[in-house]
Each structure stands twice: as C-alpha cells, then as structure tokens.
Amino acid sequence: MAGIVQQDSLSRLEHTLIYDGACHLCVTAKAGLERLGGTPTVRFIPYQSEEAACCLGADYKPGRPDVAFLVEQDGRIRRGLDAFLPLIPGLRGGRFWLALLKVPLVRPVAWLLYRVVARYRYRLFGRVPSQGSSKDV
C-alpha cells in the first residue's frame, strides 16, 4: 500500500513530505515521485491524517492546507516550494533545476507560480474523489 513504510526502513528516512491528499495534482505528483524512485529517503503522508497533525504540531490547521510541508529528521519544517528543494537533487535533471533557482528573479517567480497553483489547484486540477463516492467532492 502506498505511503506505508516498513519499520526497518524508518531509520533511513530523512524527510516526511506532507501533501494534500484531496488534491488531484498533489496525489499525482506524489505517485510520480514514488515511481521515479529518486526520493528513497522520503515518506509521504496526506495532510488529512492524524499523523500529519502530529508531525506538524502547532503548524497544523484543520481544513485545506495552503502549501505542502517537508518535516526533516531534526523536526525542522519547510513549506511550499522550499518543501520540494531537498527532493530535487534525487530527480533526473535536478541539479539543473537547483542551479536555475539560483539565477536572480527565478526563485521569486517560482514561488509566485507555486502560490498561484497552490491557491487554485482544486479549480485547475480537481479533487480526488472521496472514498465511497464516485464523484468529486
């Protein structure tokens, strides 16, 4: 089952990526990252879980998350675009994208693009159908 990590592999995990489990784009991106296999030290959990609430503590707010979160092994929490930066080197072409983000103005534009997509993701990409229902919520 996706998202479940065996106990013996927990010690190798360095990051926990908390994504919006109700967002079609987010679920598809998670599946793509898992399929690429470039992120073996990342555990994926949906925001709509008790585990996400425990991981985020006071940063957890009920309802729809505004951004994705990356909880590092030391407990530090990264948000939004910054949540994905530690994952990029493990992806094909990742070093290129990290270098590109160092070009002046590219990072602020990337953040703006992330915020726009995050804000309108349900409208642009849809919601994941809720379990027990065949239509979108």
N, CA, C and O atoms as a GROMACS GRO file, in nm:
protein
  548
    1MET      N    1   0.085  -0.118   0.000
    1MET     CA    2   0.000   0.000   0.000
    1MET      C    3   0.090   0.124   0.000
    1MET      O    4   0.185   0.130   0.077
    2ALA      N    5   0.060   0.222  -0.085
    2ALA     CA    6   0.141   0.344  -0.095
    2ALA      C    7   0.138   0.422   0.034
    2ALA      O    8   0.036   0.428   0.102
    3GLY      N    9   0.251   0.481   0.069
    3GLY     CA   10   0.258   0.566   0.186
    3GLY      C   11   0.290   0.492   0.315
    3GLY      O   12   0.321   0.555   0.416
    4ILE      N   13   0.285   0.358   0.312
    4ILE     CA   14   0.317   0.283   0.432
    4ILE      C   15   0.462   0.238   0.422
    4ILE      O   16   0.503   0.181   0.321
    5VAL      N   17   0.537   0.265   0.526
    5VAL     CA   18   0.678   0.234   0.527
    5VAL      C   19   0.702   0.124   0.629
    5VAL      O   20   0.651   0.132   0.741
    6GLN      N   21   0.778   0.022   0.592
    6GLN     CA   22   0.807  -0.084   0.686
    6GLN      C   23   0.895  -0.030   0.798
    6GLN      O   24   0.972   0.063   0.777
    7GLN      N   25   0.883  -0.089   0.916
    7GLN     CA   26   0.954  -0.042   1.034
    7GLN      C   27   1.105  -0.037   1.012
    7GLN      O   28   1.170   0.057   1.058
    8ASP      N   29   1.165  -0.138   0.944
    8ASP     CA   30   1.309  -0.140   0.927
    8ASP      C   31   1.360  -0.028   0.838
    8ASP      O   32   1.477   0.008   0.846
    9SER      N   33   1.275   0.028   0.754
    9SER     CA   34   1.319   0.137   0.667
    9SER      C   35   1.299   0.274   0.732
    9SER      O   36   1.346   0.374   0.678
   10LEU      N   37   1.230   0.280   0.846
   10LEU     CA   38   1.207   0.408   0.911
   10LEU      C   39   1.337   0.476   0.952
   10LEU      O   40   1.346   0.598   0.950
   11SER      N   41   1.436   0.398   0.989
   11SER     CA   42   1.562   0.456   1.033
   11SER      C   43   1.636   0.526   0.920
   11SER      O   44   1.719   0.614   0.946
   12ARG      N   45   1.607   0.490   0.795
   12ARG     CA   46   1.674   0.554   0.681
   12ARG      C   47   1.602   0.679   0.633
   12ARG      O   48   1.656   0.754   0.552
   13LEU      N   49   1.482   0.703   0.682
   13LEU     CA   50   1.406   0.818   0.636
   13LEU      C   51   1.465   0.947   0.690
   13LEU      O   52   1.495   0.958   0.809
   14GLU      N   53   1.481   1.042   0.603
   14GLU     CA   54   1.532   1.172   0.642
   14GLU      C   55   1.425   1.279   0.639
   14GLU      O   56   1.437   1.381   0.707
   15HIS      N   57   1.321   1.257   0.560
   15HIS     CA   58   1.217   1.359   0.540
   15HIS      C   59   1.079   1.294   0.539
   15HIS      O   60   1.063   1.178   0.502
   16THR      N   61   0.980   1.373   0.579
   16THR     CA   62   0.840   1.335   0.564
   16THR      C   63   0.773   1.446   0.485
   16THR      O   64   0.767   1.560   0.531
   17LEU      N   65   0.724   1.414   0.367
   17LEU     CA   66   0.654   1.512   0.284
   17LEU      C   67   0.506   1.499   0.310
   17LEU      O   68   0.446   1.393   0.291
   18ILE      N   69   0.446   1.608   0.355
   18ILE     CA   70   0.303   1.612   0.383
   18ILE      C   71   0.235   1.686   0.269
   18ILE      O   72   0.259   1.805   0.248
   19TYR      N   73   0.151   1.616   0.196
   19TYR     CA   74   0.086   1.668   0.077
   19TYR      C   75  -0.066   1.669   0.097
   19TYR      O   76  -0.117   1.602   0.188
   20ASP      N   77  -0.136   1.742   0.015
   20ASP     CA   78  -0.282   1.749   0.021
   20ASP      C   79  -0.340   1.624  -0.044
   20ASP      O   80  -0.340   1.612  -0.167
   21GLY      N   81  -0.388   1.532   0.036
   21GLY     CA   82  -0.443   1.407  -0.014
   21GLY      C   83  -0.575   1.421  -0.086
   21GLY      O   84  -0.624   1.324  -0.145
   22ALA      N   85  -0.635   1.540  -0.084
   22ALA     CA   86  -0.761   1.564  -0.155
   22ALA      C   87  -0.738   1.631  -0.290
   22ALA      O   88  -0.832   1.648  -0.367
   23CYS      N   89  -0.615   1.669  -0.319
   23CYS     CA   90  -0.580   1.742  -0.441
   23CYS      C   91  -0.531   1.645  -0.548
   23CYS      O   92  -0.436   1.570  -0.526
   24HIS      N   93  -0.595   1.647  -0.663
   24HIS     CA   94  -0.556   1.557  -0.772
   24HIS      C   95  -0.412   1.582  -0.816
   24HIS      O   96  -0.338   1.486  -0.838
   25LEU      N   97  -0.371   1.706  -0.829
   25LEU     CA   98  -0.234   1.739  -0.868
   25LEU      C   99  -0.135   1.684  -0.765
   25LEU      O  100  -0.033   1.625  -0.801
   26CYS      N  101  -0.164   1.705  -0.637
   26CYS     CA  102  -0.073   1.663  -0.530
   26CYS      C  103  -0.057   1.511  -0.526
   26CYS      O  104   0.054   1.460  -0.512
   27VAL      N  105  -0.169   1.439  -0.538
   27VAL     CA  106  -0.166   1.294  -0.536
   27VAL      C  107  -0.092   1.240  -0.658
   27VAL      O  108  -0.015   1.144  -0.647
   28THR      N  109  -0.113   1.302  -0.773
   28THR     CA  110  -0.045   1.260  -0.895
   28THR      C  111   0.106   1.288  -0.885
   28THR      O  112   0.187   1.204  -0.925
   29ALA      N  113   0.143   1.403  -0.831
   29ALA     CA  114   0.285   1.436  -0.813
   29ALA      C  115   0.352   1.339  -0.717
   29ALA      O  116   0.464   1.295  -0.741
   30LYS      N  117   0.284   1.305  -0.608
   30LYS     CA  118   0.335   1.208  -0.512
   30LYS      C  119   0.360   1.074  -0.580
   30LYS      O  120   0.466   1.014  -0.564
   31ALA      N  121   0.263   1.027  -0.657
   31ALA     CA  122   0.277   0.900  -0.727
   31ALA      C  123   0.394   0.906  -0.826
   31ALA      O  124   0.468   0.808  -0.840
   32GLY      N  125   0.410   1.018  -0.894
   32GLY     CA  126   0.521   1.034  -0.987
   32GLY      C  127   0.655   1.030  -0.916
   32GLY      O  128   0.749   0.967  -0.965
   33LEU      N  129   0.666   1.098  -0.802
   33LEU     CA  130   0.791   1.094  -0.725
   33LEU      C  131   0.822   0.953  -0.678
   33LEU      O  132   0.937   0.910  -0.682
   34GLU      N  133   0.721   0.882  -0.634
   34GLU     CA  134   0.743   0.743  -0.590
   34GLU      C  135   0.785   0.656  -0.708
   34GLU      O  136   0.873   0.570  -0.694
   35ARG      N  137   0.723   0.676  -0.823
   35ARG     CA  138   0.754   0.597  -0.942
   35ARG      C  139   0.896   0.622  -0.991
   35ARG      O  140   0.964   0.530  -1.035
   36LEU      N  141   0.940   0.748  -0.984
   36LEU     CA  142   1.075   0.781  -1.027
   36LEU      C  143   1.180   0.720  -0.936
   36LEU      O  144   1.292   0.691  -0.979
   37GLY      N  145   1.143   0.700  -0.810
   37GLY     CA  146   1.235   0.637  -0.717
   37GLY      C  147   1.354   0.722  -0.680
   37GLY      O  148   1.449   0.670  -0.620
   38GLY      N  149   1.354   0.849  -0.712
   38GLY     CA  150   1.467   0.936  -0.680
   38GLY      C  151   1.463   0.990  -0.540
   38GLY      O  152   1.553   1.064  -0.499
   39THR      N  153   1.361   0.954  -0.464
   39THR     CA  154   1.346   1.007  -0.329
   39THR      C  155   1.329   0.894  -0.227
   39THR      O  156   1.227   0.887  -0.159
   40PRO      N  157   1.429   0.805  -0.215
   40PRO     CA  158   1.413   0.689  -0.128
   40PRO      C  159   1.411   0.723   0.020
   40PRO      O  160   1.371   0.639   0.102
   41THR      N  161   1.452   0.842   0.058
   41THR     CA  162   1.456   0.879   0.199
   41THR      C  163   1.337   0.966   0.237
   41THR      O  164   1.340   1.035   0.339
   42VAL      N  165   1.232   0.963   0.156
   42VAL     CA  166   1.115   1.045   0.182
   42VAL      C  167   0.995   0.956   0.209
   42VAL      O  168   0.970   0.858   0.139
   43ARG      N  169   0.922   0.992   0.312
   43ARG     CA  170   0.797   0.926   0.344
   43ARG      C  171   0.685   1.023   0.311
   43ARG      O  172   0.693   1.140   0.348
   44PHE      N  173   0.583   0.978   0.244
   44PHE     CA  174   0.471   1.062   0.203
   44PHE      C  175   0.351   1.033   0.291
   44PHE      O  176   0.312   0.918   0.309
   45ILE      N  177   0.292   1.140   0.347
   45ILE     CA  178   0.168   1.122   0.422
   45ILE      C  179   0.072   1.235   0.385
   45ILE      O  180   0.113   1.349   0.365
   46PRO      N  181  -0.057   1.202   0.377
   46PRO     CA  182  -0.155   1.305   0.341
   46PRO      C  183  -0.181   1.400   0.458
   46PRO      O  184  -0.179   1.360   0.574
   47TYR      N  185  -0.205   1.524   0.424
   47TYR     CA  186  -0.236   1.627   0.524
   47TYR      C  187  -0.360   1.590   0.605
   47TYR      O  188  -0.371   1.626   0.722
   48GLN      N  189  -0.451   1.520   0.543
   48GLN     CA  190  -0.578   1.487   0.606
   48GLN      C  191  -0.566   1.364   0.696
   48GLN      O  192  -0.659   1.284   0.704
   49SER      N  193  -0.454   1.348   0.764
   49SER     CA  194  -0.434   1.234   0.852
   49SER      C  195  -0.394   1.280   0.991
   49SER      O  196  -0.340   1.390   1.009
   50GLU      N  197  -0.419   1.194   1.088
   50GLU     CA  198  -0.377   1.225   1.225
   50GLU      C  199  -0.225   1.234   1.234
   50GLU      O  200  -0.170   1.312   1.311
   51GLU      N  201  -0.158   1.153   1.154
   51GLU     CA  202  -0.012   1.154   1.155
   51GLU      C  203   0.043   1.289   1.110
   51GLU      O  204   0.142   1.338   1.165
   52ALA      N  205  -0.021   1.349   1.010
   52ALA     CA  206   0.022   1.481   0.965
   52ALA      C  207   0.003   1.584   1.076
   52ALA      O  208   0.090   1.668   1.099
   53ALA      N  209  -0.110   1.576   1.145
   53ALA     CA  210  -0.136   1.668   1.256
   53ALA      C  211  -0.029   1.652   1.365
   53ALA      O  212   0.017   1.751   1.422
   54CYS      N  213   0.010   1.529   1.393
   54CYS     CA  214   0.116   1.505   1.493
   54CYS      C  215   0.250   1.559   1.446
   54CYS      O  216   0.322   1.621   1.524
   55CYS      N  217   0.284   1.534   1.320
   55CYS     CA  218   0.413   1.580   1.266
   55CYS      C  219   0.423   1.732   1.266
   55CYS      O  220   0.529   1.788   1.296
   56LEU      N  221   0.314   1.799   1.232
   56LEU     CA  222   0.317   1.944   1.218
   56LEU      C  223   0.291   2.018   1.348
   56LEU      O  224   0.328   2.135   1.361
   57GLY      N  225   0.229   1.953   1.444
   57GLY     CA  226   0.202   2.018   1.573
   57GLY      C  227   0.122   2.145   1.556
   57GLY      O  228   0.014   2.144   1.497
   58ALA      N  229   0.174   2.256   1.609
   58ALA     CA  230   0.103   2.384   1.605
   58ALA      C  231   0.090   2.439   1.463
   58ALA      O  232   0.008   2.528   1.440
   59ASP      N  233   0.168   2.388   1.368
   59ASP     CA  234   0.158   2.434   1.229
   59ASP      C  235   0.040   2.370   1.155
   59ASP      O  236   0.007   2.410   1.044
   60TYR      N  237  -0.022   2.271   1.217
   60TYR     CA  238  -0.136   2.205   1.154
   60TYR      C  239  -0.263   2.284   1.179
   60TYR      O  240  -0.292   2.321   1.293
   61LYS      N  241  -0.337   2.310   1.075
   61LYS     CA  242  -0.467   2.378   1.085
   61LYS      C  243  -0.569   2.290   1.016
   61LYS      O  244  -0.546   2.247   0.903
   62PRO      N  245  -0.682   2.261   1.080
   62PRO     CA  246  -0.784   2.178   1.015
   62PRO      C  247  -0.830   2.240   0.884
   62PRO      O  248  -0.828   2.362   0.867
   63GLY      N  249  -0.870   2.156   0.792
   63GLY     CA  250  -0.916   2.203   0.662
   63GLY      C  251  -0.811   2.185   0.555
   63GLY      O  252  -0.720   2.103   0.568
   64ARG      N  253  -0.825   2.262   0.452
   64ARG     CA  254  -0.738   2.252   0.336
   64ARG      C  255  -0.603   2.318   0.364
   64ARG      O  256  -0.599   2.432   0.410
   65PRO      N  257  -0.492   2.249   0.337
   65PRO     CA  258  -0.361   2.311   0.357
   65PRO      C  259  -0.332   2.414   0.247
   65PRO      O  260  -0.374   2.396   0.133
   66ASP      N  261  -0.261   2.519   0.283
   66ASP     CA  262  -0.223   2.620   0.184
   66ASP      C  263  -0.103   2.576   0.102
   66ASP      O  264  -0.089   2.615  -0.014
   67VAL      N  265  -0.016   2.495   0.162
   67VAL     CA  266   0.109   2.454   0.098
   67VAL      C  267   0.142   2.310   0.138
   67VAL      O  268   0.078   2.253   0.226
   68ALA      N  269   0.242   2.254   0.073
   68ALA     CA  270   0.298   2.125   0.114
   68ALA      C  271   0.400   2.151   0.225
   68ALA      O  272   0.451   2.262   0.238
   69PHE      N  273   0.428   2.049   0.303
   69PHE     CA  274   0.523   2.060   0.414
   69PHE      C  275   0.626   1.948   0.403
   69PHE      O  276   0.593   1.836   0.363
   70LEU      N  277   0.747   1.979   0.439
   70LEU     CA  278   0.851   1.878   0.450
   70LEU      C  279   0.905   1.884   0.592
   70LEU      O  280   0.960   1.986   0.634
   71VAL      N  281   0.888   1.775   0.664
   71VAL     CA  282   0.939   1.766   0.801
   71VAL      C  283   1.070   1.690   0.793
   71VAL      O  284   1.074   1.574   0.754
   72GLU      N  285   1.177   1.758   0.832
   72GLU     CA  286   1.308   1.696   0.827
   72GLU      C  287   1.331   1.612   0.952
   72GLU      O  288   1.258   1.624   1.051
   73GLN      N  289   1.431   1.527   0.947
   73GLN     CA  290   1.458   1.435   1.057
   73GLN      C  291   1.479   1.508   1.189
   73GLN      O  292   1.445   1.456   1.296
   74ASP      N  293   1.535   1.629   1.183
   74ASP     CA  294   1.560   1.705   1.306
   74ASP      C  295   1.436   1.783   1.352
   74ASP      O  296   1.442   1.856   1.451
   75GLY      N  297   1.323   1.767   1.281
   75GLY     CA  298   1.198   1.832   1.320
   75GLY      C  299   1.174   1.966   1.251
   75GLY      O  300   1.065   2.023   1.264
   76ARG      N  301   1.272   2.016   1.178
   76ARG     CA  302   1.254   2.142   1.106
   76ARG      C  303   1.149   2.124   0.997
   76ARG      O  304   1.143   2.020   0.932
   77ILE      N  305   1.065   2.225   0.979
   77ILE     CA  306   0.956   2.218   0.882
   77ILE      C  307   0.980   2.320   0.771
   77ILE      O  308   1.000   2.438   0.797
   78ARG      N  309   0.978   2.270   0.648
   78ARG     CA  310   0.987   2.357   0.529
   78ARG      C  311   0.848   2.361   0.467
   78ARG      O  312   0.773   2.264   0.474
   79ARG      N  313   0.815   2.475   0.406
   79ARG     CA  314   0.682   2.495   0.350
   79ARG      C  315   0.688   2.535   0.203
   79ARG      O  316   0.786   2.593   0.156
   80GLY      N  317   0.582   2.502   0.132
   80GLY     CA  318   0.568   2.547  -0.006
   80GLY      C  319   0.678   2.496  -0.097
   80GLY      O  320   0.718   2.380  -0.089
   81LEU      N  321   0.726   2.583  -0.182
   81LEU     CA  322   0.832   2.548  -0.276
   81LEU      C  323   0.955   2.495  -0.202
   81LEU      O  324   1.021   2.403  -0.250
   82ASP      N  325   0.986   2.553  -0.087
   82ASP     CA  326   1.104   2.510  -0.010
   82ASP      C  327   1.091   2.366   0.038
   82ASP      O  328   1.192   2.302   0.068
   83ALA      N  329   0.969   2.314   0.045
   83ALA     CA  330   0.950   2.174   0.085
   83ALA      C  331   1.003   2.078  -0.020
   83ALA      O  332   1.039   1.965   0.012
   84PHE      N  333   1.007   2.122  -0.144
   84PHE     CA  334   1.049   2.034  -0.252
   84PHE      C  335   1.197   2.045  -0.286
   84PHE      O  336   1.253   1.956  -0.350
   85LEU      N  337   1.262   2.152  -0.244
   85LEU     CA  338   1.402   2.173  -0.281
   85LEU      C  339   1.495   2.060  -0.237
   85LEU      O  340   1.582   2.022  -0.315
   86PRO      N  341   1.482   2.004  -0.116
   86PRO     CA  342   1.570   1.893  -0.080
   86PRO      C  343   1.546   1.766  -0.162
   86PRO      O  344   1.632   1.677  -0.165
   87LEU      N  345   1.432   1.756  -0.227
   87LEU     CA  346   1.400   1.638  -0.307
   87LEU      C  347   1.454   1.647  -0.449
   87LEU      O  348   1.474   1.544  -0.514
   88ILE      N  349   1.478   1.766  -0.497
   88ILE     CA  350   1.515   1.788  -0.636
   88ILE      C  351   1.645   1.719  -0.677
   88ILE      O  352   1.649   1.663  -0.787
   89PRO      N  353   1.750   1.719  -0.596
   89PRO     CA  354   1.874   1.655  -0.642
   89PRO      C  355   1.858   1.507  -0.678
   89PRO      O  356   1.935   1.457  -0.760
   90GLY      N  357   1.763   1.437  -0.619
   90GLY     CA  358   1.742   1.296  -0.649
   90GLY      C  359   1.665   1.271  -0.777
   90GLY      O  360   1.650   1.156  -0.818
   91LEU      N  361   1.616   1.375  -0.839
   91LEU     CA  362   1.537   1.360  -0.961
   91LEU      C  363   1.623   1.383  -1.085
   91LEU      O  364   1.724   1.453  -1.080
   92ARG      N  365   1.581   1.324  -1.194
   92ARG     CA  366   1.651   1.344  -1.320
   92ARG      C  367   1.646   1.494  -1.356
   92ARG      O  368   1.538   1.553  -1.360
   93GLY      N  369   1.761   1.553  -1.382
   93GLY     CA  370   1.769   1.695  -1.413
   93GLY      C  371   1.761   1.785  -1.292
   93GLY      O  372   1.751   1.907  -1.305
   94GLY      N  373   1.766   1.727  -1.174
   94GLY     CA  374   1.751   1.803  -1.050
   94GLY      C  375   1.857   1.909  -1.029
   94GLY      O  376   1.828   2.019  -0.984
   95ARG      N  377   1.981   1.875  -1.061
   95ARG     CA  378   2.089   1.973  -1.043
   95ARG      C  379   2.069   2.095  -1.132
   95ARG      O  380   2.100   2.208  -1.094
   96PHE      N  381   2.016   2.072  -1.251
   96PHE     CA  382   1.987   2.183  -1.342
   96PHE      C  383   1.883   2.276  -1.279
   96PHE      O  384   1.900   2.398  -1.279
   97TRP      N  385   1.775   2.217  -1.225
   97TRP     CA  386   1.668   2.298  -1.166
   97TRP      C  387   1.718   2.375  -1.044
   97TRP      O  388   1.680   2.490  -1.024
   98LEU      N  389   1.802   2.313  -0.963
   98LEU     CA  390   1.858   2.384  -0.847
   98LEU      C  391   1.946   2.500  -0.892
   98LEU      O  392   1.942   2.607  -0.833
   99ALA      N  393   2.026   2.478  -0.997
   99ALA     CA  394   2.110   2.585  -1.050
   99ALA      C  395   2.024   2.698  -1.106
   99ALA      O  396   2.054   2.815  -1.086
  100LEU      N  397   1.918   2.661  -1.174
  100LEU     CA  398   1.828   2.762  -1.231
  100LEU      C  399   1.765   2.848  -1.122
  100LEU      O  400   1.747   2.968  -1.141
  101LEU      N  401   1.732   2.788  -1.009
  101LEU     CA  402   1.672   2.863  -0.898
  101LEU      C  403   1.769   2.963  -0.835
  101LEU      O  404   1.727   3.050  -0.758
  102LYS      N  405   1.897   2.952  -0.866
  102LYS     CA  406   1.996   3.046  -0.814
  102LYS      C  407   2.009   3.170  -0.902
  102LYS      O  408   2.073   3.268  -0.862
  103VAL      N  409   1.950   3.167  -1.021
  103VAL     CA  410   1.952   3.282  -1.111
  103VAL      C  411   1.862   3.390  -1.052
  103VAL      O  412   1.750   3.361  -1.009
  104PRO      N  413   1.911   3.515  -1.049
  104PRO     CA  414   1.828   3.623  -0.992
  104PRO      C  415   1.688   3.626  -1.054
  104PRO      O  416   1.672   3.608  -1.175
  105LEU      N  417   1.591   3.648  -0.972
  105LEU     CA  418   1.449   3.658  -1.005
  105LEU      C  419   1.380   3.525  -1.035
  105LEU      O  420   1.257   3.520  -1.035
  106VAL      N  421   1.454   3.419  -1.061
  106VAL     CA  422   1.388   3.292  -1.092
  106VAL      C  423   1.318   3.235  -0.969
  106VAL      O  424   1.204   3.189  -0.978
  107ARG      N  425   1.385   3.239  -0.854
  107ARG     CA  426   1.325   3.184  -0.733
  107ARG      C  427   1.198   3.260  -0.692
  107ARG      O  428   1.097   3.197  -0.662
  108PRO      N  429   1.200   3.395  -0.691
  108PRO     CA  430   1.074   3.466  -0.658
  108PRO      C  431   0.961   3.435  -0.756
  108PRO      O  432   0.845   3.425  -0.716
  109VAL      N  433   0.995   3.420  -0.883
  109VAL     CA  434   0.892   3.387  -0.982
  109VAL      C  435   0.842   3.244  -0.958
  109VAL      O  436   0.722   3.218  -0.970
  110ALA      N  437   0.932   3.153  -0.925
  110ALA     CA  438   0.893   3.015  -0.896
  110ALA      C  439   0.802   3.011  -0.772
  110ALA      O  440   0.704   2.937  -0.771
  111TRP      N  441   0.834   3.090  -0.669
  111TRP     CA  442   0.750   3.097  -0.550
  111TRP      C  443   0.612   3.151  -0.585
  111TRP      O  444   0.511   3.098  -0.538
  112LEU      N  445   0.608   3.256  -0.666
  112LEU     CA  446   0.480   3.313  -0.706
  112LEU      C  447   0.397   3.210  -0.783
  112LEU      O  448   0.277   3.195  -0.759
  113LEU      N  449   0.461   3.140  -0.875
  113LEU     CA  450   0.392   3.038  -0.952
  113LEU      C  451   0.340   2.927  -0.859
  113LEU      O  452   0.228   2.879  -0.874
  114TYR      N  453   0.424   2.886  -0.764
  114TYR     CA  454   0.380   2.785  -0.667
  114TYR      C  455   0.256   2.832  -0.591
  114TYR      O  456   0.159   2.757  -0.577
  115ARG      N  457   0.259   2.955  -0.542
  115ARG     CA  458   0.146   3.009  -0.464
  115ARG      C  459   0.018   3.014  -0.548
  115ARG      O  460  -0.090   2.982  -0.497
  116VAL      N  461   0.029   3.054  -0.674
  116VAL     CA  462  -0.089   3.062  -0.761
  116VAL      C  463  -0.146   2.922  -0.784
  116VAL      O  464  -0.267   2.901  -0.772
  117VAL      N  465  -0.059   2.827  -0.818
  117VAL     CA  466  -0.106   2.690  -0.841
  117VAL      C  467  -0.165   2.632  -0.713
  117VAL      O  468  -0.270   2.568  -0.716
  118ALA      N  469  -0.098   2.655  -0.599
  118ALA     CA  470  -0.148   2.602  -0.471
  118ALA      C  471  -0.285   2.660  -0.438
  118ALA      O  472  -0.374   2.589  -0.390
  119ARG      N  473  -0.302   2.787  -0.464
  119ARG     CA  474  -0.430   2.851  -0.431
  119ARG      C  475  -0.545   2.801  -0.517
  119ARG      O  476  -0.657   2.784  -0.469
  120TYR      N  477  -0.518   2.777  -0.644
  120TYR     CA  478  -0.623   2.739  -0.738
  120TYR      C  479  -0.615   2.593  -0.782
  120TYR      O  480  -0.674   2.557  -0.884
  121ARG      N  481  -0.544   2.509  -0.708
  121ARG     CA  482  -0.521   2.371  -0.751
  121ARG      C  483  -0.649   2.289  -0.767
  121ARG      O  484  -0.657   2.206  -0.858
  122TYR      N  485  -0.747   2.310  -0.682
  122TYR     CA  486  -0.872   2.233  -0.697
  122TYR      C  487  -0.946   2.276  -0.823
  122TYR      O  488  -1.003   2.193  -0.894
  123ARG      N  489  -0.945   2.404  -0.849
  123ARG     CA  490  -1.014   2.455  -0.967
  123ARG      C  491  -0.942   2.412  -1.096
  123ARG      O  492  -1.006   2.379  -1.196
  124LEU      N  493  -0.808   2.413  -1.092
  124LEU     CA  494  -0.729   2.379  -1.211
  124LEU      C  495  -0.718   2.229  -1.236
  124LEU      O  496  -0.725   2.184  -1.351
  125PHE      N  497  -0.701   2.150  -1.128
  125PHE     CA  498  -0.670   2.008  -1.144
  125PHE      C  499  -0.773   1.914  -1.083
  125PHE      O  500  -0.771   1.794  -1.109
  126GLY      N  501  -0.864   1.968  -1.004
  126GLY     CA  502  -0.969   1.887  -0.946
  126GLY      C  503  -0.931   1.825  -0.812
  126GLY      O  504  -0.818   1.835  -0.764
  127ARG      N  505  -1.031   1.762  -0.754
  127ARG     CA  506  -1.014   1.694  -0.625
  127ARG      C  507  -1.015   1.544  -0.647
  127ARG      O  508  -1.070   1.495  -0.746
  128VAL      N  509  -0.953   1.474  -0.556
  128VAL     CA  510  -0.956   1.328  -0.560
  128VAL      C  511  -1.094   1.285  -0.510
  128VAL      O  512  -1.140   1.333  -0.407
  129PRO      N  513  -1.159   1.196  -0.582
  129PRO     CA  514  -1.291   1.150  -0.535
  129PRO      C  515  -1.277   1.091  -0.395
  129PRO      O  516  -1.183   1.016  -0.367
  130SER      N  517  -1.372   1.124  -0.308
  130SER     CA  518  -1.369   1.069  -0.173
  130SER      C  519  -1.402   0.921  -0.179
  130SER      O  520  -1.476   0.876  -0.267
  131GLN      N  521  -1.348   0.847  -0.084
  131GLN     CA  522  -1.374   0.702  -0.082
  131GLN      C  523  -1.522   0.679  -0.055
  131GLN      O  524  -1.583   0.746   0.029
  132GLY      N  525  -1.577   0.584  -0.127
  132GLY     CA  526  -1.718   0.554  -0.109
  132GLY      C  527  -1.808   0.637  -0.200
  132GLY      O  528  -1.930   0.622  -0.198
  133SER      N  529  -1.747   0.725  -0.280
  133SER     CA  530  -1.824   0.809  -0.371
  133SER      C  531  -1.756   0.808  -0.506
  133SER      O  532  -1.633   0.806  -0.514
  134SER      N  533  -1.833   0.809  -0.612
  134SER     CA  534  -1.776   0.805  -0.745
  134SER      C  535  -1.761   0.944  -0.805
  134SER      O  536  -1.707   0.957  -0.915
  135LYS      N  537  -1.807   1.047  -0.736
  135LYS     CA  538  -1.792   1.181  -0.792
  135LYS      C  539  -1.705   1.267  -0.700
  135LYS      O  540  -1.689   1.238  -0.582
  136ASP      N  541  -1.650   1.373  -0.756
  136ASP     CA  542  -1.563   1.463  -0.680
  136ASP      C  543  -1.639   1.533  -0.571
  136ASP      O  544  -1.758   1.562  -0.584
  137VAL      N  545  -1.569   1.561  -0.464
  137VAL     CA  546  -1.628   1.633  -0.352
  137VAL      C  547  -1.620   1.780  -0.377
  137VAL      O  548  -1.664   1.860  -0.294
   0.00000   0.00000   0.00000
